[in-house]
């Protein structure tokens, strides 16, 4: 099993907000032990991966904000989902080929609506400093194979802020790149890590057992979630966080499946206190 933190009970508690942990022993019928994770912020209501979306998520009482980390041409870590800026800004080109100054000059809000004109691509440090203590942060290493050494850079920026400590369960790191997850686990042995997938080939007993040797969480797309899968993941001492919820029906399905966290564009579709 992965770390001393491993074990079904601990893995589950890691996904509970402090409020939920405090009241988890009370009426289960009145409290769902499920964390509400705002996907790229409250991206159903504000431009994804911007301060506007993250602030909205905090206002909506999300337990975590989920962010995507990449690196600029001049070595600065920035928050953006796509590996190019074309879809979410008024610019063009690959993130890795643009300097921080060039990235920060782009309008990352207008695509969502004129009221968001002028929203900028945030830096990783800006997000850490603005939201630490306000919400948990689920960090996705986006296409880390394009950014050699990004795991060390993320680890350093967390360490200098004391966000790598065992007592702090509000930082989680995940990726679709399993080698990157393994590396992150070695660099930050006390920070929970998760593997992302949308493939059923990763839900076999053999695959899940391999993930459990280094990962705290198995985070699948909701289209491949079943009660059997949830039970298997929990049985191996991992938590399960599923994505991306964009309808109340999808949220209810995952609640019924008893996942540990729901990653959603609409935090108001997930209410753990009902």
C-alpha positions as CSV (number, residue, x, y, z in Angstrom):
1,X,0.0,0.0,0.0
2,X,1.2,3.5,-0.7
3,X,2.0,5.5,2.4
4,X,1.2,5.5,6.1
5,X,-1.7,7.6,5.1
6,X,-3.2,4.8,3.0
7,X,-6.2,2.9,4.2
8,X,-9.8,3.3,3.3
9,X,-10.8,5.3,6.3
10,X,-7.9,7.7,6.0
11,X,-8.3,8.0,2.2
12,X,-11.9,8.9,2.7
13,X,-11.1,11.5,5.4
14,X,-8.6,13.2,3.2
15,X,-11.4,14.0,0.8
16,X,-13.6,15.5,3.6
17,X,-13.5,19.2,4.3
18,X,-12.9,20.2,7.9
19,X,-16.6,21.0,8.3
20,X,-17.5,17.6,7.0
21,X,-15.0,15.8,9.2
22,X,-16.3,17.7,12.3
23,X,-19.9,16.5,11.6
24,X,-19.2,13.2,9.9
25,X,-20.3,11.3,13.0
26,X,-23.7,12.9,13.1
27,X,-26.7,11.9,11.1
28,X,-25.5,10.3,7.8
29,X,-29.0,11.0,6.4
30,X,-28.4,14.7,6.7
31,X,-24.8,14.9,5.5
32,X,-23.2,13.5,2.4
33,X,-19.6,12.7,2.9
34,X,-18.7,14.1,-0.5
35,X,-16.4,17.0,-1.3
36,X,-17.5,19.7,-3.8
37,X,-14.7,20.4,-6.2
38,X,-15.1,23.4,-8.6
39,X,-13.7,22.3,-11.9
40,X,-11.4,25.1,-13.2
41,X,-13.2,27.1,-10.7
42,X,-17.0,27.7,-11.0
43,X,-16.5,27.5,-14.7
44,X,-20.2,27.1,-15.5
45,X,-20.6,30.7,-14.4
46,X,-17.3,32.4,-15.0
47,X,-14.3,31.9,-17.4
48,X,-12.4,28.8,-16.5
49,X,-9.1,28.9,-14.7
50,X,-9.4,32.6,-13.9
51,X,-9.6,34.5,-10.6
52,X,-13.3,35.3,-11.4
53,X,-14.0,31.6,-11.6
54,X,-12.0,30.7,-8.4
55,X,-13.6,33.6,-6.5
56,X,-17.0,32.5,-7.6
57,X,-16.2,28.9,-6.4
58,X,-15.2,30.2,-3.0
59,X,-18.4,32.3,-2.8
60,X,-20.3,29.2,-3.6
61,X,-18.7,27.3,-0.7
62,X,-16.8,24.8,-2.8
63,X,-14.5,22.6,-0.8
64,X,-11.8,22.7,-3.4
65,X,-10.9,24.5,-6.6
66,X,-9.4,22.5,-9.4
67,X,-6.6,24.1,-11.5
68,X,-4.5,23.1,-14.4
69,X,-0.7,24.0,-14.3
70,X,1.5,24.5,-17.3
71,X,4.7,26.5,-17.9
72,X,5.5,29.6,-20.0
73,X,8.4,29.9,-22.3
74,X,10.4,31.8,-19.7
75,X,9.8,29.2,-17.0
76,X,6.8,30.6,-15.0
77,X,4.0,28.3,-13.9
78,X,0.6,29.4,-15.1
79,X,-3.0,28.2,-14.8
80,X,-4.6,27.2,-18.1
81,X,-6.3,24.0,-19.4
82,X,-5.5,23.7,-23.1
83,X,-1.9,23.5,-24.2
84,X,-2.7,26.4,-26.6
85,X,-4.3,29.7,-25.8
86,X,-6.6,29.7,-28.8
87,X,-9.8,28.5,-27.2
88,X,-10.0,30.6,-24.0
89,X,-8.1,33.8,-25.0
90,X,-7.8,36.3,-27.8
91,X,-4.4,35.0,-28.6
92,X,-2.9,32.1,-30.5
93,X,-0.1,29.7,-30.0
94,X,1.2,27.1,-27.6
95,X,1.5,28.0,-23.9
96,X,5.1,26.7,-23.8
97,X,6.0,29.1,-26.6
98,X,4.7,32.3,-25.0
99,X,6.4,34.3,-22.2
100,X,4.6,35.1,-19.0
101,X,4.3,38.7,-20.2
102,X,2.7,37.6,-23.5
103,X,0.4,35.2,-21.6
104,X,-0.6,37.9,-19.1
105,X,-1.4,40.4,-21.9
106,X,-4.1,38.1,-23.3
107,X,-7.9,38.5,-22.5
108,X,-8.9,35.2,-20.9
109,X,-12.4,36.3,-20.0
110,X,-14.3,37.6,-23.0
111,X,-15.0,34.1,-24.4
112,X,-17.4,33.6,-21.5
113,X,-19.1,37.0,-21.8
114,X,-18.4,40.7,-22.1
115,X,-18.7,41.2,-18.4
116,X,-15.4,39.2,-18.0
117,X,-13.4,41.2,-20.4
118,X,-9.8,41.7,-19.2
119,X,-9.6,38.5,-17.0
120,X,-6.0,37.3,-17.1
121,X,-4.3,33.9,-17.1
122,X,-3.2,33.6,-13.4
123,X,0.1,32.3,-12.2
124,X,0.4,29.2,-10.0
125,X,1.9,31.3,-7.2
126,X,-0.9,33.8,-7.4
127,X,-3.5,31.1,-7.0
128,X,-1.7,29.4,-4.1
129,X,-1.3,32.7,-2.2
130,X,-4.8,33.9,-2.9
131,X,-6.7,30.7,-2.0
132,X,-4.7,28.9,0.6
133,X,-6.8,28.8,3.7
134,X,-9.9,29.7,1.8
135,X,-10.4,26.5,-0.2
136,X,-8.6,23.3,-0.9
137,X,-6.6,23.2,-4.2
138,X,-6.7,20.2,-6.5
139,X,-3.7,20.7,-8.8
140,X,-3.6,19.0,-12.2
141,X,-0.3,18.7,-13.9
142,X,-1.4,19.3,-17.5
143,X,0.6,17.5,-20.2
144,X,3.7,17.4,-17.9
145,X,5.6,15.5,-20.6
146,X,5.8,18.9,-22.4
147,X,7.4,20.5,-19.4
148,X,10.4,18.5,-18.1
149,X,11.0,19.2,-14.4
150,X,7.6,20.8,-13.7
151,X,7.1,18.3,-10.8
152,X,10.1,19.7,-9.0
153,X,9.0,23.3,-9.6
154,X,5.5,22.6,-8.2
155,X,7.0,20.8,-5.2
156,X,9.4,23.7,-4.5
157,X,6.6,26.3,-4.6
158,X,4.5,24.2,-2.2
159,X,7.4,23.6,0.1
160,X,8.3,27.3,0.5
161,X,4.7,27.9,1.6
162,X,4.6,24.9,4.0
163,X,1.9,23.3,1.9
164,X,3.7,20.0,1.8
165,X,3.0,19.1,5.4
166,X,1.1,16.0,6.5
167,X,-1.3,18.1,8.6
168,X,-2.4,20.0,5.5
169,X,-4.9,17.8,3.6
170,X,-6.1,20.6,1.4
171,X,-3.6,20.2,-1.4
172,X,-3.9,17.3,-3.8
173,X,-2.0,16.7,-7.1
174,X,-3.3,14.7,-10.0
175,X,-2.5,14.0,-13.6
176,X,-3.3,11.8,-16.6
177,X,0.4,11.1,-16.9
178,X,1.0,8.3,-14.4
179,X,4.8,8.6,-14.5
180,X,4.4,12.2,-13.4
181,X,2.1,11.1,-10.6
182,X,4.8,8.6,-9.4
183,X,7.4,11.3,-9.5
184,X,5.3,13.8,-7.6
185,X,4.7,11.1,-5.0
186,X,8.4,10.7,-4.5
187,X,9.0,14.5,-4.3
188,X,6.1,15.1,-2.0
189,X,5.5,11.9,0.0
190,X,3.0,13.6,2.4
191,X,0.9,15.3,-0.3
192,X,-2.0,13.1,-1.7
193,X,-1.7,12.3,-5.4
194,X,-4.3,10.9,-7.8
195,X,-4.4,9.3,-11.3
196,X,-6.9,10.6,-13.8
197,X,-8.4,8.5,-16.5
198,X,-11.4,8.1,-18.8
199,X,-10.4,4.6,-19.9
200,X,-12.0,1.4,-18.7
201,X,-8.7,-0.4,-19.3
202,X,-7.5,1.3,-16.2
203,X,-10.3,-0.2,-14.0
204,X,-9.1,-3.8,-14.1
205,X,-8.1,-5.4,-10.8
206,X,-4.4,-5.5,-11.9
207,X,-4.4,-1.8,-13.0
208,X,-6.1,-0.6,-9.8
209,X,-3.7,-2.6,-7.6
210,X,-0.8,-0.9,-9.4
211,X,-2.2,2.5,-8.9
212,X,-2.7,1.8,-5.2
213,X,1.0,1.3,-4.8
214,X,1.7,5.0,-5.3
215,X,-1.6,6.9,-5.6
216,X,-4.1,8.1,-2.9
217,X,-6.9,8.6,-5.4
218,X,-8.3,7.1,-8.6
219,X,-10.1,9.9,-10.4
220,X,-12.2,8.6,-13.4
221,X,-14.6,10.3,-15.7
222,X,-18.2,9.7,-14.5
223,X,-19.1,7.7,-17.6
224,X,-17.0,4.8,-16.4
225,X,-18.1,4.9,-12.7
226,X,-20.0,2.0,-11.3
227,X,-20.7,0.9,-7.7
228,X,-18.4,-2.1,-8.2
229,X,-15.6,0.3,-9.2
230,X,-16.1,2.6,-6.3
231,X,-16.1,-0.4,-3.9
232,X,-12.9,-1.8,-5.5
233,X,-11.1,1.6,-5.2
234,X,-12.1,2.0,-1.6
235,X,-11.1,-1.6,-0.9
236,X,-7.6,-0.8,-2.0
237,X,-7.4,2.2,0.3
238,X,-7.8,4.9,-2.4
239,X,-10.4,7.7,-2.6
240,X,-12.3,8.3,-5.8
241,X,-13.1,11.7,-7.3
242,X,-15.1,11.8,-10.5
243,X,-15.5,14.4,-13.2
244,X,-16.9,16.5,-15.0
245,X,-20.4,17.1,-13.7
246,X,-22.4,19.5,-15.7
247,X,-26.0,18.4,-14.9
248,X,-27.8,17.8,-11.6
249,X,-28.6,14.3,-12.8
250,X,-24.9,13.5,-13.1
251,X,-24.2,14.9,-9.6
252,X,-27.0,12.7,-8.2
253,X,-25.7,9.6,-10.0
254,X,-22.2,10.1,-8.4
255,X,-23.8,10.8,-5.0
256,X,-25.7,7.5,-5.3
257,X,-22.4,5.8,-6.3
258,X,-20.9,7.1,-3.0
259,X,-17.8,8.7,-4.5
260,X,-15.6,10.8,-2.3
261,X,-15.6,14.0,-4.4
262,X,-17.5,15.4,-7.3
263,X,-15.6,17.6,-9.7
264,X,-18.1,20.0,-11.3
265,X,-18.4,23.2,-13.4
266,X,-21.5,24.0,-11.2
267,X,-20.7,23.8,-7.5
268,X,-24.4,24.4,-6.7
269,X,-25.3,21.1,-8.2
270,X,-23.5,19.4,-5.3
271,X,-24.7,20.1,-1.8
272,X,-23.1,17.8,0.8
273,X,-25.4,19.1,3.6
274,X,-28.6,17.8,2.1
